[in-house]
Amino acid sequence: MRTSLRAVSLALAPMLVAGCPRGLVGGSASGSASVQVGATVSIPDPPASTATPIDERGQAEVKLAACARGDVAAQVAIVSDFVDSCHEMIVCGGLTNQFGVAIVSVLLSAALGKDLSIGSIAYQGDGVYKVGDVMTMTLVLGRDTSWGKVGDVIPFDVMRLDSYFTEATVTARASVSIGAGGGETRQELTVSFAGVGPGVELLGLGPNPASGVKVDFHEVARSLGGAIQTANVITVDDRKGDSHIGYHLTSAPQRFGELLGHAPQGMTLASVDATRGTQRIEVTGWGMQFQPGSSGTLDGTIDLTVHGDFDYRVHLGYPHRKEPDVTLACP
């Protein structure tokens, strides 16, 4: 039983989650639970926590009675500004997943005449992609090729068809097999070309496939997901009224296939510079990761000490949720 190319397009559509970093061109981004094609691991997508967040900022005068002085609400405002800035971790994590979907779908998009480029992501050269003014992604090899080893930079734009084939024509055919367990859809791609580019090995076709090669979309997607890793750097520099919230995060190289299979992405704090007037935030504990999935959430904890007219401690807990539990305490 055969279906049309429109069926292929509809199968791909749930994976394409549009969005851009907050503060760059507006909107938001999130991961898609529909994406399984690139998974080298498969981790269940845990539901986001539905528990009402604990938020002690509204009771700051009570919680900090033993150490507070002056305008307590004004002294706690820097915490709210810091929490708002932490949302960038969700936006950037979601956009990383969106980019991964576009990468593993590059051949299918060519067959459908689709442009899967993401407006806020621009290739800078030497494997680096700039995401507005907030994040850079450096793509490196996830497995050895004839031109590089695991961890080496991928020195070309993986979103360009000519990185894989020159003078290429890609066609697609969708078919559905009906069995006892139900229907199974397969998307077969045929690629005719004049020559190959360095990226052809990332497709799992070896260095010298013959023109007219037929490939299964899901197999190619899995190959790309395992062959390409991303190492991210997030640099936040927010001005919020009297507050300046800046921090620098790094993520170790991780295969897109793992991220699309719902593996969490660690986010390591490299530095922080957060001030409001005479106040200064000191990060005393950090253990955060982005959890891809149907909505994209954060898991982990952040411990802060706010120095100023009086010192106090803040604990932010993200129990698989976008918003944290916020608790306050005297030193």
Secondary structure, 3 states (H helix, E strand, C coil): CEECHHHHHHHHHHHCCCCCCCCCCCCCCCCCCCCCCCCCCCCCCCCCCCCCCCECHHHHHHHCCCCCCCCHHHHHHHHHHHHHHHHHHHHHHHHHHHHHHHHHCHHHHHHHCCCCCCCCEEEEECCEEEECCCEEEEEEECCCECCECCCCECCCCCCCHHHCEECCEEEEEEEEEEECCEEEEEEEEEEECCEECHHHHHHCCCCCCCCCEEEEHHHHHHHHHHHEEEEEEEEEEEEECCEEEEEEEECCCEEHHHHHCCCCEEEEEEEEEEEECCEEEEEEEEEEEEECCCCCEEEEEEEEEEECCCCEEEEEEEEEECCCEEEEECC
